Amino acid sequence: MPRAQILVIDDEPLMRDFLEETLFRAGYELITAADGNAGLDEIKNNAFDLIVTDLKMPGIDGLELLSNVKRIQPDTSVVIMTAYASVETAVQALKAGAADYIMKPFTPDEIEHVVRKALYERKLENENRYLRSEIEQSFNFQEMVGSSQAMLAIYDQIKKISQSKASVLIRGESGTGKELIARAIHYASPRKDKPFIKINCAALAPTLLESELFGHEKGSFTHAINKKIGRFELADEGTLLLDEIGEMDPGLQSKLLRVLQEKEFERVGGTKPIKVDARIISTTNRDLETAIEQQRFREDLYFRLNVIPIKITPLRDRKEDIPALAQHFLKKHALENNDQMKKLDPEALALLMRHNWPGNVRELENCIERAVVLCPGESITPEYFAFPLQKTRPQSSDGVFLPESATIGEAERLMILHTLKRTNNNKTRTAEILDISVRTLRNKLKEYRENGLAEAVSSDEG
């Protein structure tokens, strides 16, 4: 665990010495200040995890100092000490944003308890602030769907490895559910009540990724106006998911290797090592062995990450899971929209079974959602899955009529115009449903108008 930085402010030398000795013995880093003005100077120049300040001091008192802390370092917790405690004083301090208060005199055990509690609550606040959606997501194994031999083997593997601390490398094509497997491992492990933190290594430039992973100190670079807690620190005692690890810059790979070897790191611009205990799960759709041969990925890092390998089978090789997955997504869409659950026509299911699914489970979910939106009835028929070269049968006037002789271009045009009609000419919504950009949609509509194929289509910006 990293040593918390604490600022102690009190105009009584004996109290400062007592707190410095007590809290240093408890494992904290200490800086002391003799009054509110000196304390304010420290706050302006250094980042702290906690400030312990006296209430009554010459110059700036504790409440005024608290107000300045909330302006300069809003993430820093403050504990107020007072020999004049009353209910009114306590309420005033807490309303002003203090984490807690303590009455003088107090014992070493009492101040240690208050400090430990304030730091723990601050850690929880930071986790929620930075990645609330990640750490609040509970995992239910019902989210994992499929009874093929390939999936049964993965379920068994999750049960075996979840109790371990060993690094896991999950490999599979895009859309196969690698993050879902990572979450399953975390929530089946003893770390399930600790943070599950993820970061996409392909989404950020190397310098930004380094700051996101390790955090940075105040003033370490332009715009670093406050100390930042990195993903490694947030994942302490929990799990860190390194998504698309194969895209990480080689220079950053060496820094990651050091963390895996030594279980410590420094923030960007910092010099103090921070200990961390986080289980590392990585995912990739790349051929890392080839990347190693091409010197784009470090071999020593690969061995550190690939202690436990998991390979996810693409959907085209486990098509027996498609009926259950389709049913799962139909139910999910109905629950999310508080709507009646639709059914798949047998011919529609047969069509899904024939498709090759290059986008895997993600593509299947998108297709089901699109079909549910487009289909006006209770039963989804084949024409709502506009795969290339598919043959379809006529549909009622509420649906899309795709003749068997239709070319891919004709099928595309009919689907676009039908969706546009159902959304009342809302181009943004139409583009979302069809999974294309608004710009692409406008270009298609312009082409149709110029060729006399969509005279009734409005050219406005709806």
C-alpha positions in Angstrom: 0.0 0.0 0.0 1.4 3.5 -0.8 2.2 5.7 2.3 -0.4 8.4 2.6 0.9 12.0 2.7 -0.4 13.9 5.8 -0.1 17.6 6.7 -0.4 18.4 10.4 -1.2 22.0 11.4 -1.1 23.1 15.0 0.3 26.2 16.8 1.3 24.0 19.9 4.8 22.5 19.4 4.1 19.6 21.8 0.9 18.6 19.9 2.8 18.8 16.6 5.6 16.6 17.9 3.1 14.1 19.4 1.2 13.8 16.1 4.3 13.6 14.0 5.7 10.7 16.2 2.3 8.9 16.5 1.4 9.1 12.8 4.9 8.3 11.5 5.0 5.2 13.6 1.6 4.3 12.1 3.3 4.3 8.6 2.4 7.7 7.2 4.5 10.4 5.6 4.3 13.7 7.7 4.8 17.4 7.1 4.0 19.8 9.9 3.1 23.5 10.0 3.1 25.9 13.0 0.0 27.9 12.0 -2.7 28.3 9.4 -0.7 30.6 7.2 2.3 28.2 7.0 -0.2 25.3 6.5 -1.8 27.2 3.6 1.7 27.6 2.0 2.2 23.9 2.2 -1.2 23.2 0.6 -0.4 25.5 -2.3 2.9 23.7 -3.0 2.3 20.1 -2.2 -0.4 17.5 -2.6 -1.8 15.7 0.5 -4.0 12.8 1.1 -5.1 14.1 4.5 -4.8 17.3 6.5 -5.1 17.3 10.3 -5.6 20.8 11.6 -6.4 22.6 14.8 -9.5 24.6 14.9 -8.4 27.7 17.0 -5.1 29.2 15.7 -3.8 32.7 15.2 -4.3 34.1 11.8 -6.1 31.6 9.6 -8.3 29.3 11.8 -9.2 25.7 11.0 -12.6 26.5 9.3 -11.0 29.1 7.0 -8.2 26.7 6.2 -10.8 24.0 5.4 -12.5 26.4 2.9 -9.1 27.0 1.2 -8.4 23.3 1.0 -11.7 22.6 -0.7 -10.8 25.3 -3.3 -7.1 24.3 -3.8 -7.2 20.5 -3.2 -10.8 19.4 -3.4 -10.0 15.7 -3.2 -8.0 16.1 0.1 -9.7 15.1 3.3 -9.5 17.3 6.4 -9.8 16.3 10.1 -10.4 19.1 12.6 -8.9 19.0 16.1 -10.4 21.2 18.9 -10.2 21.6 22.6 -13.5 23.6 22.4 -15.7 20.9 20.9 -19.4 21.2 21.0 -22.3 19.9 18.9 -22.4 23.3 17.1 -18.6 23.2 16.3 -18.8 19.6 15.0 -21.8 20.4 12.8 -20.2 23.5 11.5 -17.0 21.7 10.5 -18.8 18.7 8.9 -21.1 21.1 7.0 -18.0 22.9 5.7 -16.7 19.6 4.3 -14.5 18.2 7.1 -14.2 14.4 7.0 -14.3 14.2 10.8 -13.3 16.0 14.0 -11.6 14.9 17.2 -11.6 16.4 20.7 -8.4 17.3 22.5 -6.9 15.6 24.4 -6.8 12.3 22.6 -4.8 9.1 22.8 -2.5 7.7 19.9 -5.1 5.0 19.3 -7.9 7.6 18.9 -6.1 9.8 16.4 -4.9 6.7 14.5 -8.5 5.5 14.2 -9.8 8.9 13.0 -7.0 9.2 10.4 -7.4 5.6 9.2 -11.1 6.1 8.8 -10.7 9.4 6.9 -8.2 7.9 4.5 -10.3 4.8 3.9 -13.4 7.0 3.1 -11.2 9.1 0.8 -10.0 6.1 -1.1 -13.6 5.0 -1.6 -14.6 8.4 -2.9 -11.7 8.4 -5.3 -12.6 5.0 -6.7 -16.2 6.1 -7.2 -15.2 9.5 -8.7 -12.8 8.1 -11.2 -14.4 4.8 -12.2 -17.8 4.5 -10.5 -19.3 2.6 -13.4 -16.5 0.1 -13.3 -16.3 -0.8 -9.6 -20.0 -0.7 -9.0 -20.8 -3.3 -11.7 -21.7 -6.6 -10.1 -21.2 -9.7 -12.1 -23.7 -12.5 -12.6 -22.7 -15.7 -14.4 -26.0 -15.5 -16.2 -24.4 -12.9 -18.3 -22.2 -15.7 -19.8 -24.3 -17.6 -22.2 -23.5 -20.8 -24.1 -23.3 -24.6 -23.5 -20.9 -25.6 -26.2 -17.8 -27.6 -25.3 -15.7 -24.5 -25.9 -17.7 -22.4 -23.4 -18.0 -25.2 -20.8 -14.2 -25.5 -20.9 -13.9 -21.7 -20.2 -16.4 -21.9 -17.3 -14.2 -24.7 -15.8 -11.1 -22.7 -16.3 -12.5 -19.6 -14.6 -13.4 -21.7 -11.5 -9.9 -23.1 -11.4 -7.9 -19.9 -11.8 -10.1 -17.4 -9.9 -8.5 -18.2 -6.6 -5.0 -17.5 -7.9 -3.1 -14.2 -8.1 -1.4 -15.2 -11.4 -1.6 -13.0 -14.4 -4.1 -14.0 -17.1 -3.8 -13.3 -20.9 -7.2 -13.7 -22.7 -6.9 -14.0 -26.4 -9.7 -13.9 -29.0 -11.1 -12.1 -32.0 -12.9 -8.7 -31.5 -16.4 -9.2 -30.1 -15.9 -12.6 -28.5 -16.4 -11.4 -25.0 -12.9 -11.1 -23.6 -13.8 -8.4 -21.0 -16.8 -10.5 -19.9 -14.4 -13.4 -19.1 -12.1 -11.0 -17.2 -15.0 -9.8 -15.1 -16.0 -13.3 -14.4 -12.5 -14.2 -13.1 -12.5 -11.1 -10.9 -16.0 -11.6 -9.4 -15.3 -15.3 -8.7 -12.1 -14.4 -6.8 -11.4 -13.4 -3.2 -10.9 -9.9 -4.7 -14.5 -9.6 -5.8 -15.3 -6.8 -3.2 -12.3 -4.8 -4.4 -12.1 -2.6 -7.5 -12.2 -4.0 -11.0 -10.4 -1.3 -13.0 -9.9 -1.4 -16.8 -8.0 0.6 -19.3 -7.9 0.4 -23.1 -4.2 0.5 -24.1 -5.1 1.3 -27.7 -7.3 4.3 -26.9 -4.6 6.7 -25.7 -1.3 8.2 -26.9 1.7 6.7 -25.0 2.2 9.8 -22.7 -1.5 9.9 -21.8 -1.6 6.2 -21.2 1.4 6.4 -18.9 -0.3 9.1 -16.8 -3.6 7.1 -16.7 -1.8 3.9 -15.6 0.6 5.4 -13.0 -0.9 8.7 -12.2 1.1 11.9 -11.9 2.3 14.4 -9.4 1.2 18.0 -9.3 3.3 20.1 -11.8 4.9 17.1 -13.5 3.9 18.5 -16.9 1.8 21.2 -18.4 -1.8 21.2 -17.2 -0.9 18.9 -14.3 -2.5 21.3 -11.8 -3.3 18.5 -9.3 -2.0 15.1 -8.3 -3.7 12.3 -10.2 -4.3 8.8 -9.0 -3.5 6.2 -11.7 -5.3 3.0 -12.6 -2.7 0.8 -10.8 -3.3 2.7 -7.6 -7.0 2.5 -7.9 -6.8 -1.3 -8.6 -4.8 -1.9 -5.4 -6.0 -5.2 -3.8 -8.3 -5.7 -6.8 -7.9 -6.4 -10.5 -6.5 -4.3 -13.4 -7.7 -5.2 -16.9 -5.2 -4.1 -19.6 -7.5 -4.2 -22.7 -5.7 -4.5 -26.1 -2.3 -5.0 -24.5 -0.8 -5.7 -27.9 -1.2 -2.1 -28.9 0.9 -0.7 -26.0 3.9 1.4 -27.0 7.2 -0.5 -26.6 8.7 2.2 -24.3 5.8 1.9 -21.9 6.0 -1.9 -22.0 9.3 -1.8 -20.1 7.7 0.3 -17.3 4.8 -2.1 -17.1 7.3 -5.0 -16.8 8.9 -3.3 -13.9 5.6 -3.1 -12.0 4.9 -6.8 -12.7 8.4 -7.7 -11.4 8.8 -5.4 -8.4 5.1 -4.7 -7.5 5.8 -1.0 -7.3 5.9 2.1 -9.4 6.3 5.9 -9.3 3.8 8.4 -10.5 4.8 10.5 -13.5 7.0 13.3 -12.0 7.4 11.5 -8.7 10.3 9.8 -7.0 8.7 7.8 -4.2 8.0 4.2 -5.0 4.3 3.1 -4.5 3.7 -0.5 -3.6 0.7 -2.1 -5.3 -1.1 -5.4 -5.1 -3.2 -5.8 -8.2 -4.0 -8.9 -10.2 -3.3 -8.3 -13.9 -5.6 -9.6 -16.6 -4.7 -8.6 -20.2 -6.7 -9.1 -23.4 -5.6 -9.0 -27.1 -6.8 -9.9 -30.5 -3.3 -9.7 -31.9 -0.7 -12.4 -32.6 1.7 -11.5 -29.9 4.2 -14.1 -31.0 4.5 -12.4 -34.4 4.8 -9.0 -32.7 7.7 -10.4 -30.6 9.5 -11.6 -33.7 9.0 -8.1 -35.2 10.3 -6.6 -32.0 7.0 -4.7 -31.4 6.3 -6.6 -28.2 8.7 -7.5 -25.4 9.2 -11.2 -24.9 9.9 -10.9 -21.2 6.7 -8.9 -20.7 4.8 -11.6 -22.7 5.9 -14.3 -20.4 4.9 -12.2 -17.3 1.4 -11.6 -18.7 0.8 -15.1 -20.2 1.1 -17.1 -17.0 -2.4 -18.4 -17.5 -3.6 -18.3 -21.1 -7.3 -18.3 -22.1 -8.3 -18.7 -25.8 -11.9 -17.7 -26.7 -13.4 -19.6 -29.6 -15.0 -17.4 -32.3 -18.8 -17.7 -32.7 -18.6 -19.3 -36.1 -16.9 -22.3 -34.5 -19.5 -22.7 -31.8 -22.7 -22.0 -33.6 -24.6 -24.3 -31.3 -24.5 -21.3 -28.8 -26.4 -18.9 -31.2 -30.0 -19.9 -30.2 -29.3 -19.3 -26.5 -27.4 -16.1 -27.2 -30.2 -14.8 -29.4 -32.7 -15.6 -26.8 -30.6 -13.8 -24.2 -30.3 -10.7 -26.2 -34.1 -10.6 -27.0 -34.8 -10.8 -23.3 -32.2 -8.2 -22.4 -33.6 -5.7 -24.9 -37.1 -6.3 -23.6 -36.0 -5.7 -20.0 -34.0 -2.6 -20.9 -36.9 -1.0 -22.8 -39.7 -2.3 -20.6 -41.2 -3.9 -23.6 -42.8 -7.3 -24.6 -40.2 -9.8 -25.6 -40.2 -10.6 -29.3 -39.6 -14.1 -30.8 -37.4 -15.3 -33.7 -39.1 -16.8 -36.7 -37.6 -20.3 -37.3 -36.4 -19.1 -40.7 -34.8 -16.1 -39.1 -33.0 -18.4 -36.6 -31.9 -20.6 -39.5 -30.4 -17.5 -41.2 -28.5 -16.6 -38.0 -27.1 -20.1 -37.9 -25.9 -19.9 -41.5 -24.1 -16.5 -41.1 -20.4 -16.5 -40.5 -20.3 -13.8 -37.7 -17.0 -12.0 -38.4 -17.9 -9.6 -35.6 -18.7 -12.5 -33.2 -21.1 -12.1 -30.3 -21.0 -8.3 -30.4 -22.2 -8.5 -34.0 -25.0 -10.9 -33.1 -26.2 -8.6 -30.3 -26.2 -5.6 -32.6 -28.2 -7.5 -35.2 -30.8 -8.7 -32.7 -31.2 -5.1 -31.3 -31.5 -3.7 -34.8 -34.1 -6.3 -35.8 -36.1 -5.7 -32.6 -36.3 -2.0 -33.4 -37.2 -2.4 -37.0 -39.7 -5.3 -36.7 -43.3 -4.0 -35.9 -44.7 -7.4 -35.0 -44.0 -10.0 -32.3 -42.1 -12.4 -34.5 -38.8 -11.3 -36.2 -38.6 -12.7 -39.7 -35.5 -13.1 -41.9 -35.7 -9.8 -43.8 -34.8 -7.9 -40.7 -31.3 -9.4 -40.9 -29.8 -7.7 -44.0 -26.7 -10.0 -44.5 -25.0 -9.8 -47.9 -26.6 -12.1 -50.5 -29.3 -13.4 -48.2 -32.5 -14.6 -49.8 -35.7 -13.3 -48.2 -39.4 -13.6 -48.6 -42.0 -10.8 -49.0 -43.3 -9.1 -45.9 -46.3 -7.0 -45.0 -46.4 -3.3 -45.8 -45.1 -2.6 -42.3 -41.8 -4.4 -43.0 -39.1 -4.4 -45.6 -39.9 -6.1 -48.9 -36.7 -7.6 -50.3 -37.3 -9.6 -53.5 -35.1 -12.6 -54.1 -33.6 -10.9 -57.1 -32.5 -7.8 -55.1 -28.8 -6.9 -55.4 -26.8 -5.9 -52.3 -27.2 -2.3 -53.3 -30.9 -2.6 -53.7 -31.2 -4.4 -50.4 -29.2 -1.6 -48.7 -31.3 1.1 -50.3 -34.6 -0.5 -49.2 -33.3 -1.0 -45.6 -32.1 2.6 -45.4 -35.4 4.0 -46.7 -37.5 1.7 -44.5 -35.6 2.7 -41.4 -35.8 6.4 -42.3 -39.5 6.1 -42.6 -39.9 4.3 -39.3 -37.9 7.1 -37.6 -39.9 9.9 -39.1 -37.0 11.0 -41.2 -34.7 11.3 -38.2 -31.3 10.8 -39.8 -29.3 10.6 -36.5 -31.5 7.8 -35.2 -31.6 6.0 -38.6 -27.7 6.1 -38.7 -27.6 4.7 -35.1 -30.0 1.8 -35.9 -28.1 0.9 -39.1 -24.7 1.3 -37.4 -23.4 3.8 -40.0 -22.3 7.4 -39.7 -24.7 10.3 -40.4 -22.3 11.5 -43.1 -22.5 8.1 -44.8 -26.3 8.1 -44.6 -26.5 11.6 -46.1 -24.2 10.6 -49.0 -26.4 7.6 -49.7 -29.6 9.7 -49.7 -28.0 12.3 -51.9 -27.1 9.5 -54.3 -30.6 8.0 -54.3 -32.2 11.5 -55.0 -29.8 12.2 -57.8 -30.7 8.8 -59.4 -34.4 9.3 -58.8 -34.6 6.4 -56.3 -35.8 8.4 -53.3 -37.7 11.4 -54.5 -39.7 11.6 -51.3 -36.7 11.7 -49.0 -36.2 15.0 -47.3 -32.8 16.7 -47.6 -33.2 18.6 -44.3 -31.0 18.1 -41.3 -33.5 16.1 -39.2 
